[in-house]
Amino acid sequence: MNELVAEFIGTAIVILLGNGVVANVVLKGTKGHDSGWMVITTAWALAVFVGVVIAAPYSGAHLNPAVTLALAIAKKFEWAKVPLFAAAQLAGAMVGSGLVWLFYKDHYTITEDAGAKRATFCTEPAIRKTSSNLISEIIGTFVLIFVIFYFTDAEFTQGKIVIGLGSLGAIRVAFLVWVIGLGLGGTTGYAINPVRDLGPRIMHAILPIPRKGDSDWGYAWIPIVGPIIGATLAALLFLWLKI
């Protein structure tokens, strides 16, 4: 139970801070309005750092079903726990996104652009092309998972990712997420995490946001399927290289 609570809280904090920075940048009238991609990618990296620090002592800080799945494929995590972790992560993502809406509620009200409002919840492509968008999410997630496997002092104990230097070790994860955002985030917004997109997209659909437009469910499968494929490929390559 402590593991699931940690995954829930850690994921909620990641989404609160990560989607929070998007809201700060794109919603009308905020102090950070129009401050740009560097602000968004930097804050997302730091959000992941905070989430990892919170959850790591209890659950190993997966915070992402793609990570949980990859660890199970690599025989470093129990398959029976995969759906439980994913459910906790999804619930955390929904709560974190709901808190972003509550925090910036007045700014949602004065923002006319429905696309900007949706961007504070979920991802969308810069150029909408299914094959390219799917490949972007596969590659981005592959890099995330494969590098996590290959941190030089990373160990895996009962499914927990243990990185040296205590909390400072989480900085490596933050830098990894940061460089993925800067280098590979320009096409789809680098979901690289199924619940990071799905949980907030659900909240966008159900929250009473004025003039919010649709939730773009036609695209929603890509940031779910892409990360699953990318994580699977990364885990399989890791296993093959270890043979």
Summary of the structure (lengths in Angstrom):
residues: 243
radius of gyration: 17.0
end to end distance: 34.3
largest distance: 57.4
contacts: 896
relative contact order: 0.19
helix: 69%
strand: 3%
